Amino acid sequence: VPLNLNYIASVLPNSFYDKHKFAAITIRIDNPTCTVLLFSSGKLVLTGSQSWYKCLHASLKIVEMLRAYIIGVDFHVEDIVVQNIVGNAIIDLQGNRTLNLERMYNEQCSKCTFQKSLFPGLIFRPDNSPVVLLCFES
């Protein structure tokens, strides 16, 4: 049975739901800081967790909140899978220089996607690596 997202969003603190814009409730929590998407299937997508442990902690906190506000539905965490890890690196380009994304694309075009009119960053996928880099001129 699908969850009634309209009702849940109306009673759950720090939540937002607009079914015309997105198919999930957005829930923001602190300690651990995390943004959670709750879908009508009951699945959660957590973003912003800084570790697997904090993701588990946030999941359990959401389940606790749902149990407190939604009576008669059995909420529990079945499994946690880390799907994406995001890192941020700042490269010191001496003397206010910037990355030349056009040149990178021209020299590495088989590994890159770059359409400046659609997205200002170059998407770089190194060979034999699960890593995807978003490179910006700055």
Chimera marker file (.cmm) of the C-alpha trace (Angstrom):
<marker_set name="trace">
<marker id="1" x="0.000" y="0.000" z="0.000" r="1" g="1" b="0" radius="0.5"/>
<marker id="2" x="1.565" y="3.326" z="-1.022" r="1" g="1" b="0" radius="0.5"/>
<marker id="3" x="2.170" y="5.871" z="1.713" r="1" g="1" b="0" radius="0.5"/>
<marker id="4" x="-0.093" y="8.921" z="1.785" r="1" g="1" b="0" radius="0.5"/>
<marker id="5" x="2.570" y="11.566" z="1.204" r="1" g="1" b="0" radius="0.5"/>
<marker id="6" x="0.125" y="14.474" z="1.507" r="1" g="1" b="0" radius="0.5"/>
<marker id="7" x="-0.847" y="13.380" z="5.006" r="1" g="1" b="0" radius="0.5"/>
<marker id="8" x="2.701" y="12.556" z="6.102" r="1" g="1" b="0" radius="0.5"/>
<marker id="9" x="4.010" y="15.947" z="4.929" r="1" g="1" b="0" radius="0.5"/>
<marker id="10" x="1.193" y="17.690" z="6.787" r="1" g="1" b="0" radius="0.5"/>
<marker id="11" x="2.151" y="16.132" z="10.144" r="1" g="1" b="0" radius="0.5"/>
<marker id="12" x="5.908" y="15.600" z="9.851" r="1" g="1" b="0" radius="0.5"/>
<marker id="13" x="8.074" y="18.533" z="10.996" r="1" g="1" b="0" radius="0.5"/>
<marker id="14" x="10.689" y="20.007" z="8.642" r="1" g="1" b="0" radius="0.5"/>
<marker id="15" x="9.100" y="18.419" z="5.591" r="1" g="1" b="0" radius="0.5"/>
<marker id="16" x="7.985" y="19.741" z="2.215" r="1" g="1" b="0" radius="0.5"/>
<marker id="17" x="5.902" y="18.075" z="-0.483" r="1" g="1" b="0" radius="0.5"/>
<marker id="18" x="4.615" y="19.318" z="-3.813" r="1" g="1" b="0" radius="0.5"/>
<marker id="19" x="3.487" y="16.382" z="-5.940" r="1" g="1" b="0" radius="0.5"/>
<marker id="20" x="3.444" y="18.603" z="-9.029" r="1" g="1" b="0" radius="0.5"/>
<marker id="21" x="7.186" y="19.260" z="-8.706" r="1" g="1" b="0" radius="0.5"/>
<marker id="22" x="8.612" y="16.011" z="-7.304" r="1" g="1" b="0" radius="0.5"/>
<marker id="23" x="7.330" y="12.561" z="-6.307" r="1" g="1" b="0" radius="0.5"/>
<marker id="24" x="8.791" y="12.546" z="-2.792" r="1" g="1" b="0" radius="0.5"/>
<marker id="25" x="8.620" y="14.417" z="0.495" r="1" g="1" b="0" radius="0.5"/>
<marker id="26" x="11.772" y="16.366" z="1.309" r="1" g="1" b="0" radius="0.5"/>
<marker id="27" x="12.651" y="16.111" z="5.002" r="1" g="1" b="0" radius="0.5"/>
<marker id="28" x="15.504" y="18.031" z="6.586" r="1" g="1" b="0" radius="0.5"/>
<marker id="29" x="17.018" y="16.874" z="9.865" r="1" g="1" b="0" radius="0.5"/>
<marker id="30" x="19.837" y="18.009" z="12.126" r="1" g="1" b="0" radius="0.5"/>
<marker id="31" x="22.147" y="15.819" z="14.154" r="1" g="1" b="0" radius="0.5"/>
<marker id="32" x="23.117" y="14.240" z="11.892" r="1" g="1" b="0" radius="0.5"/>
<marker id="33" x="22.630" y="16.902" z="9.240" r="1" g="1" b="0" radius="0.5"/>
<marker id="34" x="20.909" y="15.254" z="6.315" r="1" g="1" b="0" radius="0.5"/>
<marker id="35" x="18.241" y="15.762" z="3.657" r="1" g="1" b="0" radius="0.5"/>
<marker id="36" x="15.904" y="12.827" z="3.131" r="1" g="1" b="0" radius="0.5"/>
<marker id="37" x="13.556" y="12.040" z="0.272" r="1" g="1" b="0" radius="0.5"/>
<marker id="38" x="10.627" y="9.809" z="1.273" r="1" g="1" b="0" radius="0.5"/>
<marker id="39" x="8.783" y="8.156" z="-1.620" r="1" g="1" b="0" radius="0.5"/>
<marker id="40" x="5.272" y="6.644" z="-1.504" r="1" g="1" b="0" radius="0.5"/>
<marker id="41" x="6.885" y="3.187" z="-1.772" r="1" g="1" b="0" radius="0.5"/>
<marker id="42" x="8.489" y="3.815" z="1.624" r="1" g="1" b="0" radius="0.5"/>
<marker id="43" x="11.986" y="4.045" z="0.189" r="1" g="1" b="0" radius="0.5"/>
<marker id="44" x="14.307" y="6.729" z="1.520" r="1" g="1" b="0" radius="0.5"/>
<marker id="45" x="17.110" y="8.526" z="-0.286" r="1" g="1" b="0" radius="0.5"/>
<marker id="46" x="19.493" y="10.300" z="2.074" r="1" g="1" b="0" radius="0.5"/>
<marker id="47" x="21.887" y="13.001" z="0.928" r="1" g="1" b="0" radius="0.5"/>
<marker id="48" x="24.484" y="14.951" z="2.828" r="1" g="1" b="0" radius="0.5"/>
<marker id="49" x="25.540" y="12.220" z="5.253" r="1" g="1" b="0" radius="0.5"/>
<marker id="50" x="29.239" y="12.353" z="6.036" r="1" g="1" b="0" radius="0.5"/>
<marker id="51" x="29.631" y="8.635" z="6.755" r="1" g="1" b="0" radius="0.5"/>
<marker id="52" x="27.825" y="5.305" z="6.564" r="1" g="1" b="0" radius="0.5"/>
<marker id="53" x="27.243" y="5.486" z="10.340" r="1" g="1" b="0" radius="0.5"/>
<marker id="54" x="25.636" y="8.937" z="10.087" r="1" g="1" b="0" radius="0.5"/>
<marker id="55" x="23.462" y="7.668" z="7.233" r="1" g="1" b="0" radius="0.5"/>
<marker id="56" x="22.299" y="4.800" z="9.465" r="1" g="1" b="0" radius="0.5"/>
<marker id="57" x="21.707" y="7.223" z="12.345" r="1" g="1" b="0" radius="0.5"/>
<marker id="58" x="19.657" y="9.535" z="10.091" r="1" g="1" b="0" radius="0.5"/>
<marker id="59" x="17.648" y="6.579" z="8.729" r="1" g="1" b="0" radius="0.5"/>
<marker id="60" x="16.799" y="5.424" z="12.243" r="1" g="1" b="0" radius="0.5"/>
<marker id="61" x="15.861" y="8.979" z="13.231" r="1" g="1" b="0" radius="0.5"/>
<marker id="62" x="13.449" y="9.237" z="10.270" r="1" g="1" b="0" radius="0.5"/>
<marker id="63" x="11.917" y="5.861" z="11.151" r="1" g="1" b="0" radius="0.5"/>
<marker id="64" x="11.473" y="7.047" z="14.747" r="1" g="1" b="0" radius="0.5"/>
<marker id="65" x="9.759" y="10.236" z="13.524" r="1" g="1" b="0" radius="0.5"/>
<marker id="66" x="7.471" y="8.284" z="11.179" r="1" g="1" b="0" radius="0.5"/>
<marker id="67" x="6.491" y="5.876" z="13.965" r="1" g="1" b="0" radius="0.5"/>
<marker id="68" x="5.653" y="8.822" z="16.224" r="1" g="1" b="0" radius="0.5"/>
<marker id="69" x="3.493" y="10.649" z="13.667" r="1" g="1" b="0" radius="0.5"/>
<marker id="70" x="2.006" y="7.843" z="11.539" r="1" g="1" b="0" radius="0.5"/>
<marker id="71" x="0.104" y="5.333" z="13.634" r="1" g="1" b="0" radius="0.5"/>
<marker id="72" x="-0.653" y="1.859" z="12.274" r="1" g="1" b="0" radius="0.5"/>
<marker id="73" x="2.217" y="1.596" z="9.781" r="1" g="1" b="0" radius="0.5"/>
<marker id="74" x="5.287" y="-0.533" z="10.544" r="1" g="1" b="0" radius="0.5"/>
<marker id="75" x="8.389" y="1.471" z="9.648" r="1" g="1" b="0" radius="0.5"/>
<marker id="76" x="11.838" y="-0.124" z="9.885" r="1" g="1" b="0" radius="0.5"/>
<marker id="77" x="15.240" y="0.016" z="8.179" r="1" g="1" b="0" radius="0.5"/>
<marker id="78" x="15.835" y="-3.073" z="6.042" r="1" g="1" b="0" radius="0.5"/>
<marker id="79" x="19.127" y="-2.204" z="4.372" r="1" g="1" b="0" radius="0.5"/>
<marker id="80" x="21.462" y="0.698" z="3.637" r="1" g="1" b="0" radius="0.5"/>
<marker id="81" x="23.442" y="0.917" z="0.413" r="1" g="1" b="0" radius="0.5"/>
<marker id="82" x="25.900" y="3.701" z="-0.340" r="1" g="1" b="0" radius="0.5"/>
<marker id="83" x="25.448" y="4.621" z="-4.000" r="1" g="1" b="0" radius="0.5"/>
<marker id="84" x="27.360" y="7.854" z="-4.447" r="1" g="1" b="0" radius="0.5"/>
<marker id="85" x="30.176" y="9.556" z="-2.629" r="1" g="1" b="0" radius="0.5"/>
<marker id="86" x="30.823" y="13.225" z="-3.381" r="1" g="1" b="0" radius="0.5"/>
<marker id="87" x="34.113" y="14.937" z="-2.708" r="1" g="1" b="0" radius="0.5"/>
<marker id="88" x="35.303" y="18.476" z="-3.287" r="1" g="1" b="0" radius="0.5"/>
<marker id="89" x="38.872" y="19.369" z="-4.238" r="1" g="1" b="0" radius="0.5"/>
<marker id="90" x="40.198" y="22.890" z="-4.646" r="1" g="1" b="0" radius="0.5"/>
<marker id="91" x="43.247" y="23.112" z="-6.878" r="1" g="1" b="0" radius="0.5"/>
<marker id="92" x="45.494" y="26.114" z="-6.333" r="1" g="1" b="0" radius="0.5"/>
<marker id="93" x="46.032" y="27.568" z="-9.800" r="1" g="1" b="0" radius="0.5"/>
<marker id="94" x="48.818" y="30.082" z="-9.203" r="1" g="1" b="0" radius="0.5"/>
<marker id="95" x="48.282" y="33.668" z="-10.315" r="1" g="1" b="0" radius="0.5"/>
<marker id="96" x="44.477" y="33.733" z="-10.798" r="1" g="1" b="0" radius="0.5"/>
<marker id="97" x="44.665" y="31.212" z="-13.636" r="1" g="1" b="0" radius="0.5"/>
<marker id="98" x="41.668" y="29.044" z="-14.536" r="1" g="1" b="0" radius="0.5"/>
<marker id="99" x="41.203" y="25.612" z="-16.031" r="1" g="1" b="0" radius="0.5"/>
<marker id="100" x="40.914" y="25.672" z="-19.800" r="1" g="1" b="0" radius="0.5"/>
<marker id="101" x="37.875" y="23.420" z="-20.194" r="1" g="1" b="0" radius="0.5"/>
<marker id="102" x="37.783" y="23.799" z="-23.980" r="1" g="1" b="0" radius="0.5"/>
<marker id="103" x="41.353" y="22.488" z="-24.217" r="1" g="1" b="0" radius="0.5"/>
<marker id="104" x="40.638" y="19.645" z="-21.789" r="1" g="1" b="0" radius="0.5"/>
<marker id="105" x="37.647" y="18.643" z="-23.874" r="1" g="1" b="0" radius="0.5"/>
<marker id="106" x="39.589" y="18.830" z="-27.149" r="1" g="1" b="0" radius="0.5"/>
<marker id="107" x="42.457" y="16.726" z="-25.762" r="1" g="1" b="0" radius="0.5"/>
<marker id="108" x="40.335" y="14.216" z="-23.816" r="1" g="1" b="0" radius="0.5"/>
<marker id="109" x="37.053" y="14.253" z="-25.770" r="1" g="1" b="0" radius="0.5"/>
<marker id="110" x="36.499" y="10.470" z="-25.565" r="1" g="1" b="0" radius="0.5"/>
<marker id="111" x="36.391" y="10.769" z="-21.755" r="1" g="1" b="0" radius="0.5"/>
<marker id="112" x="34.502" y="14.070" z="-21.486" r="1" g="1" b="0" radius="0.5"/>
<marker id="113" x="31.144" y="15.704" z="-21.872" r="1" g="1" b="0" radius="0.5"/>
<marker id="114" x="31.177" y="19.463" z="-22.212" r="1" g="1" b="0" radius="0.5"/>
<marker id="115" x="28.317" y="21.630" z="-23.444" r="1" g="1" b="0" radius="0.5"/>
<marker id="116" x="28.922" y="25.046" z="-21.961" r="1" g="1" b="0" radius="0.5"/>
<marker id="117" x="25.524" y="26.358" z="-23.085" r="1" g="1" b="0" radius="0.5"/>
<marker id="118" x="23.766" y="23.634" z="-21.034" r="1" g="1" b="0" radius="0.5"/>
<marker id="119" x="26.099" y="23.199" z="-18.043" r="1" g="1" b="0" radius="0.5"/>
<marker id="120" x="29.187" y="25.256" z="-17.102" r="1" g="1" b="0" radius="0.5"/>
<marker id="121" x="31.248" y="22.255" z="-16.005" r="1" g="1" b="0" radius="0.5"/>
<marker id="122" x="33.195" y="19.606" z="-17.881" r="1" g="1" b="0" radius="0.5"/>
<marker id="123" x="32.242" y="16.034" z="-16.951" r="1" g="1" b="0" radius="0.5"/>
<marker id="124" x="35.339" y="13.819" z="-17.013" r="1" g="1" b="0" radius="0.5"/>
<marker id="125" x="35.192" y="10.009" z="-16.779" r="1" g="1" b="0" radius="0.5"/>
<marker id="126" x="38.701" y="8.504" z="-16.502" r="1" g="1" b="0" radius="0.5"/>
<marker id="127" x="39.299" y="5.117" z="-18.154" r="1" g="1" b="0" radius="0.5"/>
<marker id="128" x="38.837" y="2.045" z="-15.915" r="1" g="1" b="0" radius="0.5"/>
<marker id="129" x="37.556" y="4.109" z="-12.990" r="1" g="1" b="0" radius="0.5"/>
<marker id="130" x="34.151" y="4.462" z="-11.329" r="1" g="1" b="0" radius="0.5"/>
<marker id="131" x="35.022" y="8.109" z="-10.547" r="1" g="1" b="0" radius="0.5"/>
<marker id="132" x="33.295" y="10.973" z="-12.370" r="1" g="1" b="0" radius="0.5"/>
<marker id="133" x="34.831" y="14.434" z="-12.045" r="1" g="1" b="0" radius="0.5"/>
<marker id="134" x="32.991" y="17.713" z="-12.542" r="1" g="1" b="0" radius="0.5"/>
<marker id="135" x="35.579" y="20.316" z="-13.496" r="1" g="1" b="0" radius="0.5"/>
<marker id="136" x="34.879" y="24.050" z="-13.472" r="1" g="1" b="0" radius="0.5"/>
<marker id="137" x="36.991" y="26.899" z="-14.827" r="1" g="1" b="0" radius="0.5"/>
<marker id="138" x="37.340" y="28.482" z="-11.404" r="1" g="1" b="0" radius="0.5"/>
<link id1="1" id2="2" r="1" g="1" b="0" radius="0.2"/>
<link id1="2" id2="3" r="1" g="1" b="0" radius="0.2"/>
<link id1="3" id2="4" r="1" g="1" b="0" radius="0.2"/>
<link id1="4" id2="5" r="1" g="1" b="0" radius="0.2"/>
<link id1="5" id2="6" r="1" g="1" b="0" radius="0.2"/>
<link id1="6" id2="7" r="1" g="1" b="0" radius="0.2"/>
<link id1="7" id2="8" r="1" g="1" b="0" radius="0.2"/>
<link id1="8" id2="9" r="1" g="1" b="0" radius="0.2"/>
<link id1="9" id2="10" r="1" g="1" b="0" radius="0.2"/>
<link id1="10" id2="11" r="1" g="1" b="0" radius="0.2"/>
<link id1="11" id2="12" r="1" g="1" b="0" radius="0.2"/>
<link id1="12" id2="13" r="1" g="1" b="0" radius="0.2"/>
<link id1="13" id2="14" r="1" g="1" b="0" radius="0.2"/>
<link id1="14" id2="15" r="1" g="1" b="0" radius="0.2"/>
<link id1="15" id2="16" r="1" g="1" b="0" radius="0.2"/>
<link id1="16" id2="17" r="1" g="1" b="0" radius="0.2"/>
<link id1="17" id2="18" r="1" g="1" b="0" radius="0.2"/>
<link id1="18" id2="19" r="1" g="1" b="0" radius="0.2"/>
<link id1="19" id2="20" r="1" g="1" b="0" radius="0.2"/>
<link id1="20" id2="21" r="1" g="1" b="0" radius="0.2"/>
<link id1="21" id2="22" r="1" g="1" b="0" radius="0.2"/>
<link id1="22" id2="23" r="1" g="1" b="0" radius="0.2"/>
<link id1="23" id2="24" r="1" g="1" b="0" radius="0.2"/>
<link id1="24" id2="25" r="1" g="1" b="0" radius="0.2"/>
<link id1="25" id2="26" r="1" g="1" b="0" radius="0.2"/>
<link id1="26" id2="27" r="1" g="1" b="0" radius="0.2"/>
<link id1="27" id2="28" r="1" g="1" b="0" radius="0.2"/>
<link id1="28" id2="29" r="1" g="1" b="0" radius="0.2"/>
<link id1="29" id2="30" r="1" g="1" b="0" radius="0.2"/>
<link id1="30" id2="31" r="1" g="1" b="0" radius="0.2"/>
<link id1="31" id2="32" r="1" g="1" b="0" radius="0.2"/>
<link id1="32" id2="33" r="1" g="1" b="0" radius="0.2"/>
<link id1="33" id2="34" r="1" g="1" b="0" radius="0.2"/>
<link id1="34" id2="35" r="1" g="1" b="0" radius="0.2"/>
<link id1="35" id2="36" r="1" g="1" b="0" radius="0.2"/>
<link id1="36" id2="37" r="1" g="1" b="0" radius="0.2"/>
<link id1="37" id2="38" r="1" g="1" b="0" radius="0.2"/>
<link id1="38" id2="39" r="1" g="1" b="0" radius="0.2"/>
<link id1="39" id2="40" r="1" g="1" b="0" radius="0.2"/>
<link id1="40" id2="41" r="1" g="1" b="0" radius="0.2"/>
<link id1="41" id2="42" r="1" g="1" b="0" radius="0.2"/>
<link id1="42" id2="43" r="1" g="1" b="0" radius="0.2"/>
<link id1="43" id2="44" r="1" g="1" b="0" radius="0.2"/>
<link id1="44" id2="45" r="1" g="1" b="0" radius="0.2"/>
<link id1="45" id2="46" r="1" g="1" b="0" radius="0.2"/>
<link id1="46" id2="47" r="1" g="1" b="0" radius="0.2"/>
<link id1="47" id2="48" r="1" g="1" b="0" radius="0.2"/>
<link id1="48" id2="49" r="1" g="1" b="0" radius="0.2"/>
<link id1="49" id2="50" r="1" g="1" b="0" radius="0.2"/>
<link id1="50" id2="51" r="1" g="1" b="0" radius="0.2"/>
<link id1="51" id2="52" r="1" g="1" b="0" radius="0.2"/>
<link id1="52" id2="53" r="1" g="1" b="0" radius="0.2"/>
<link id1="53" id2="54" r="1" g="1" b="0" radius="0.2"/>
<link id1="54" id2="55" r="1" g="1" b="0" radius="0.2"/>
<link id1="55" id2="56" r="1" g="1" b="0" radius="0.2"/>
<link id1="56" id2="57" r="1" g="1" b="0" radius="0.2"/>
<link id1="57" id2="58" r="1" g="1" b="0" radius="0.2"/>
<link id1="58" id2="59" r="1" g="1" b="0" radius="0.2"/>
<link id1="59" id2="60" r="1" g="1" b="0" radius="0.2"/>
<link id1="60" id2="61" r="1" g="1" b="0" radius="0.2"/>
<link id1="61" id2="62" r="1" g="1" b="0" radius="0.2"/>
<link id1="62" id2="63" r="1" g="1" b="0" radius="0.2"/>
<link id1="63" id2="64" r="1" g="1" b="0" radius="0.2"/>
<link id1="64" id2="65" r="1" g="1" b="0" radius="0.2"/>
<link id1="65" id2="66" r="1" g="1" b="0" radius="0.2"/>
<link id1="66" id2="67" r="1" g="1" b="0" radius="0.2"/>
<link id1="67" id2="68" r="1" g="1" b="0" radius="0.2"/>
<link id1="68" id2="69" r="1" g="1" b="0" radius="0.2"/>
<link id1="69" id2="70" r="1" g="1" b="0" radius="0.2"/>
<link id1="70" id2="71" r="1" g="1" b="0" radius="0.2"/>
<link id1="71" id2="72" r="1" g="1" b="0" radius="0.2"/>
<link id1="72" id2="73" r="1" g="1" b="0" radius="0.2"/>
<link id1="73" id2="74" r="1" g="1" b="0" radius="0.2"/>
<link id1="74" id2="75" r="1" g="1" b="0" radius="0.2"/>
<link id1="75" id2="76" r="1" g="1" b="0" radius="0.2"/>
<link id1="76" id2="77" r="1" g="1" b="0" radius="0.2"/>
<link id1="77" id2="78" r="1" g="1" b="0" radius="0.2"/>
<link id1="78" id2="79" r="1" g="1" b="0" radius="0.2"/>
<link id1="79" id2="80" r="1" g="1" b="0" radius="0.2"/>
<link id1="80" id2="81" r="1" g="1" b="0" radius="0.2"/>
<link id1="81" id2="82" r="1" g="1" b="0" radius="0.2"/>
<link id1="82" id2="83" r="1" g="1" b="0" radius="0.2"/>
<link id1="83" id2="84" r="1" g="1" b="0" radius="0.2"/>
<link id1="84" id2="85" r="1" g="1" b="0" radius="0.2"/>
<link id1="85" id2="86" r="1" g="1" b="0" radius="0.2"/>
<link id1="86" id2="87" r="1" g="1" b="0" radius="0.2"/>
<link id1="87" id2="88" r="1" g="1" b="0" radius="0.2"/>
<link id1="88" id2="89" r="1" g="1" b="0" radius="0.2"/>
<link id1="89" id2="90" r="1" g="1" b="0" radius="0.2"/>
<link id1="90" id2="91" r="1" g="1" b="0" radius="0.2"/>
<link id1="91" id2="92" r="1" g="1" b="0" radius="0.2"/>
<link id1="92" id2="93" r="1" g="1" b="0" radius="0.2"/>
<link id1="93" id2="94" r="1" g="1" b="0" radius="0.2"/>
<link id1="94" id2="95" r="1" g="1" b="0" radius="0.2"/>
<link id1="95" id2="96" r="1" g="1" b="0" radius="0.2"/>
<link id1="96" id2="97" r="1" g="1" b="0" radius="0.2"/>
<link id1="97" id2="98" r="1" g="1" b="0" radius="0.2"/>
<link id1="98" id2="99" r="1" g="1" b="0" radius="0.2"/>
<link id1="99" id2="100" r="1" g="1" b="0" radius="0.2"/>
<link id1="100" id2="101" r="1" g="1" b="0" radius="0.2"/>
<link id1="101" id2="102" r="1" g="1" b="0" radius="0.2"/>
<link id1="102" id2="103" r="1" g="1" b="0" radius="0.2"/>
<link id1="103" id2="104" r="1" g="1" b="0" radius="0.2"/>
<link id1="104" id2="105" r="1" g="1" b="0" radius="0.2"/>
<link id1="105" id2="106" r="1" g="1" b="0" radius="0.2"/>
<link id1="106" id2="107" r="1" g="1" b="0" radius="0.2"/>
<link id1="107" id2="108" r="1" g="1" b="0" radius="0.2"/>
<link id1="108" id2="109" r="1" g="1" b="0" radius="0.2"/>
<link id1="109" id2="110" r="1" g="1" b="0" radius="0.2"/>
<link id1="110" id2="111" r="1" g="1" b="0" radius="0.2"/>
<link id1="111" id2="112" r="1" g="1" b="0" radius="0.2"/>
<link id1="112" id2="113" r="1" g="1" b="0" radius="0.2"/>
<link id1="113" id2="114" r="1" g="1" b="0" radius="0.2"/>
<link id1="114" id2="115" r="1" g="1" b="0" radius="0.2"/>
<link id1="115" id2="116" r="1" g="1" b="0" radius="0.2"/>
<link id1="116" id2="117" r="1" g="1" b="0" radius="0.2"/>
<link id1="117" id2="118" r="1" g="1" b="0" radius="0.2"/>
<link id1="118" id2="119" r="1" g="1" b="0" radius="0.2"/>
<link id1="119" id2="120" r="1" g="1" b="0" radius="0.2"/>
<link id1="120" id2="121" r="1" g="1" b="0" radius="0.2"/>
<link id1="121" id2="122" r="1" g="1" b="0" radius="0.2"/>
<link id1="122" id2="123" r="1" g="1" b="0" radius="0.2"/>
<link id1="123" id2="124" r="1" g="1" b="0" radius="0.2"/>
<link id1="124" id2="125" r="1" g="1" b="0" radius="0.2"/>
<link id1="125" id2="126" r="1" g="1" b="0" radius="0.2"/>
<link id1="126" id2="127" r="1" g="1" b="0" radius="0.2"/>
<link id1="127" id2="128" r="1" g="1" b="0" radius="0.2"/>
<link id1="128" id2="129" r="1" g="1" b="0" radius="0.2"/>
<link id1="129" id2="130" r="1" g="1" b="0" radius="0.2"/>
<link id1="130" id2="131" r="1" g="1" b="0" radius="0.2"/>
<link id1="131" id2="132" r="1" g="1" b="0" radius="0.2"/>
<link id1="132" id2="133" r="1" g="1" b="0" radius="0.2"/>
<link id1="133" id2="134" r="1" g="1" b="0" radius="0.2"/>
<link id1="134" id2="135" r="1" g="1" b="0" radius="0.2"/>
<link id1="135" id2="136" r="1" g="1" b="0" radius="0.2"/>
<link id1="136" id2="137" r="1" g="1" b="0" radius="0.2"/>
<link id1="137" id2="138" r="1" g="1" b="0" radius="0.2"/>
</marker_set>
